[in-house]
Amino acid sequence: MPSVLDAPLTEVELDRRLDGRRAEFVDGEIVEVQMGWESEWVAMNLAALLWAYCRIHGGWVNGSNASYRCFQEAVPEDPFRIRKPDVSYIAPGRLTRAGMPTGHCDLVPDLVAEVVSPSDQYADVIDKVEEYLRAGVALVWVVEPFTETIAVHRRDGSVSNLRRQDLLSGESVVPGFQCTLAEVFPAADQMETN
């Protein structure tokens, strides 16, 4: 549930209120972000696949607690906007170890993935996709665990809809990265024990 703030906040006060919370700051409200167990598992699995790629090719991948404050141009009326994509990737050479943020990242990630949770509203997910693309994110993956599909949104406005048997590619954004959707979603018998 959103919590509306009574007065404009300083950046320091906003960071204090968000500290340790799984929340975003959107349109002057602190919005709690909830993920279901399955959605979190899928997000972690996708992040692990990207992490394995980064170990070889470089770059940075992060999970659902990494926050981005890079929307000033995309949403000028909300200069403190903070989003926490479920998975994010920054290409090699854009971020150094010495320049790694200790709080919010002001860089626009190259790729983000939003994993749809049972509590998500479709309109909110689409709003996030459009916001990420306006901010300069090159590739946005909307991952749907229930249907085992991924919609690939590109900055040029094109969209590809992938199914379990299809290949997910990092395209020119994460060159050489690819996996099948079957690698992203749990196998039917994955959680069964003998």
C-alpha positions as CSV (number, residue, x, y, z in Angstrom):
1,M,0.0,0.0,0.0
2,P,1.4,3.4,-0.9
3,S,2.2,5.9,1.8
4,V,1.7,9.5,0.8
5,L,4.1,12.0,2.1
6,D,2.7,15.2,3.6
7,A,5.5,17.5,2.6
8,P,8.3,17.5,0.1
9,L,11.2,15.5,1.3
10,T,14.9,16.1,1.0
11,E,16.9,13.4,-0.6
12,V,18.4,12.5,2.7
13,E,15.1,12.1,4.4
14,L,13.7,10.0,1.6
15,D,16.7,7.7,1.8
16,R,16.2,7.4,5.5
17,R,12.5,6.4,5.0
18,L,13.3,3.9,2.3
19,D,16.3,2.4,4.2
20,G,15.9,-1.4,4.3
21,R,12.5,-1.4,2.7
22,R,11.5,-3.3,-0.4
23,A,9.9,-0.1,-1.7
24,E,10.0,2.4,-4.6
25,F,9.3,6.1,-4.6
26,V,6.8,7.0,-7.4
27,D,4.8,10.2,-7.8
28,G,5.5,11.4,-4.3
29,E,4.5,8.1,-2.7
30,I,6.5,5.2,-1.1
31,V,5.2,2.1,-2.8
32,E,5.9,-1.3,-1.2
33,V,7.0,-3.8,-3.8
34,Q,5.8,-7.3,-3.1
35,M,7.1,-10.5,-4.8
36,G,5.7,-13.9,-4.6
37,W,7.9,-16.9,-3.8
38,E,7.8,-18.2,-7.4
39,S,8.4,-14.8,-8.9
40,E,11.5,-14.2,-6.7
41,W,12.8,-17.7,-7.6
42,V,12.5,-16.9,-11.3
43,A,14.1,-13.5,-10.8
44,M,17.0,-15.0,-8.9
45,N,17.4,-17.7,-11.6
46,L,17.5,-15.1,-14.4
47,A,20.0,-13.1,-12.4
48,A,22.2,-16.2,-11.9
49,L,22.2,-16.8,-15.7
50,L,23.3,-13.2,-16.3
51,W,25.8,-13.3,-13.4
52,A,27.5,-16.4,-15.1
53,Y,27.7,-14.4,-18.3
54,C,29.2,-11.4,-16.4
55,R,31.9,-13.6,-14.7
56,I,33.2,-14.3,-18.2
57,H,32.4,-11.1,-20.2
58,G,32.3,-8.4,-17.5
59,G,29.5,-6.1,-16.6
60,W,27.3,-5.9,-13.5
61,V,24.1,-7.7,-12.6
62,N,21.9,-7.0,-9.6
63,G,18.8,-8.3,-8.0
64,S,15.5,-6.8,-6.7
65,N,17.0,-4.7,-3.9
66,A,19.2,-2.6,-6.2
67,S,17.6,0.8,-6.6
68,Y,17.9,3.2,-9.5
69,R,17.4,7.0,-9.4
70,C,17.9,7.7,-13.1
71,F,14.5,9.0,-14.2
72,Q,15.0,12.8,-14.0
73,E,14.8,13.2,-17.8
74,A,12.1,10.5,-18.3
75,V,9.9,11.8,-15.5
76,P,11.0,15.4,-14.8
77,E,8.0,16.1,-12.6
78,D,9.2,13.4,-10.2
79,P,13.0,14.1,-9.8
80,F,13.4,11.7,-6.8
81,R,11.7,8.7,-8.5
82,I,13.3,5.5,-7.4
83,R,12.7,2.1,-9.0
84,K,13.9,-1.4,-8.1
85,P,13.7,-3.7,-11.1
86,D,13.8,-7.4,-10.2
87,V,17.0,-7.9,-12.3
88,S,19.2,-5.3,-13.8
89,Y,22.4,-5.3,-15.9
90,I,25.0,-2.6,-16.6
91,A,27.5,-3.3,-19.5
92,P,31.2,-3.4,-18.9
93,G,33.0,-0.1,-18.9
94,R,30.0,1.9,-17.6
95,L,30.6,1.3,-13.9
96,T,33.9,0.7,-12.1
97,R,34.5,-1.0,-8.8
98,A,35.7,2.4,-7.4
99,G,32.5,4.1,-8.7
100,M,30.1,1.5,-7.4
101,P,27.2,3.2,-5.7
102,T,26.7,2.6,-2.0
103,G,23.0,3.7,-2.3
104,H,20.9,4.3,-5.3
105,C,22.5,4.0,-8.8
106,D,22.2,7.1,-10.9
107,L,23.2,5.2,-14.1
108,V,20.6,4.0,-16.5
109,P,20.9,0.2,-16.6
110,D,21.3,-1.3,-20.1
111,L,18.8,-4.1,-19.4
112,V,16.1,-4.6,-16.7
113,A,13.7,-7.5,-16.1
114,E,10.5,-7.2,-14.3
115,V,9.1,-10.5,-13.1
116,V,5.3,-10.4,-12.8
117,S,4.0,-11.3,-9.3
118,P,0.5,-12.2,-8.3
119,S,0.1,-8.8,-6.7
120,D,1.2,-6.8,-9.8
121,Q,-1.3,-4.8,-11.8
122,Y,-0.8,-5.1,-15.6
123,A,-1.1,-1.4,-16.1
124,D,1.6,-0.7,-13.5
125,V,4.0,-3.2,-15.2
126,I,3.5,-1.5,-18.6
127,D,4.0,2.0,-17.0
128,K,7.3,0.7,-15.6
129,V,8.3,-0.6,-19.0
130,E,7.6,2.7,-20.7
131,E,9.4,4.6,-18.0
132,Y,12.5,2.4,-18.3
133,L,12.5,2.8,-22.1
134,R,12.1,6.7,-21.8
135,A,14.9,6.8,-19.3
136,G,17.2,5.1,-21.8
137,V,17.1,1.4,-20.9
138,A,17.8,-0.5,-24.1
139,L,16.1,-3.8,-23.3
140,V,13.3,-4.6,-20.9
141,W,12.2,-8.2,-20.3
142,V,8.7,-8.7,-18.8
143,V,8.8,-12.2,-17.3
144,E,5.6,-14.0,-16.7
145,P,6.0,-17.1,-14.5
146,F,2.4,-18.3,-14.8
147,T,2.4,-18.5,-18.6
148,E,6.2,-19.1,-18.8
149,T,6.6,-16.3,-21.3
150,I,8.8,-13.3,-21.7
151,A,8.0,-10.1,-23.6
152,V,11.1,-8.4,-24.9
153,H,10.6,-4.6,-25.2
154,R,13.2,-2.5,-27.1
155,R,13.9,1.2,-27.1
156,D,12.8,1.3,-30.8
157,G,9.3,0.3,-29.7
158,S,9.4,-3.2,-31.0
159,V,8.3,-6.1,-28.9
160,S,8.9,-9.9,-29.2
161,N,6.8,-12.4,-27.3
162,L,8.7,-15.6,-26.3
163,R,7.5,-18.9,-25.1
164,R,9.2,-21.7,-23.2
165,Q,10.8,-23.3,-26.2
166,D,12.2,-20.0,-27.5
167,L,15.7,-18.5,-27.1
168,L,16.1,-15.4,-24.9
169,S,18.9,-13.3,-26.3
170,G,20.8,-10.3,-24.9
171,E,20.9,-9.0,-28.5
172,S,23.4,-6.2,-28.9
173,V,22.8,-5.1,-25.3
174,V,24.3,-8.2,-23.7
175,P,26.2,-9.6,-26.6
176,G,26.6,-13.4,-26.7
177,F,24.1,-13.9,-23.9
178,Q,21.4,-16.4,-24.6
179,C,19.4,-19.1,-22.9
180,T,16.1,-20.9,-23.5
181,L,13.1,-19.9,-21.5
182,A,13.1,-23.4,-20.1
183,E,16.3,-22.5,-18.3
184,V,14.6,-19.5,-16.7
185,F,11.5,-21.2,-15.4
186,P,11.4,-24.2,-13.0
187,A,11.0,-27.6,-14.5
188,A,7.7,-29.3,-13.6
189,D,9.4,-31.9,-11.4
190,Q,12.1,-29.5,-10.0
191,M,10.6,-29.3,-6.6
192,E,9.7,-32.9,-6.2
193,T,11.7,-35.2,-3.9
194,N,11.9,-39.0,-3.7
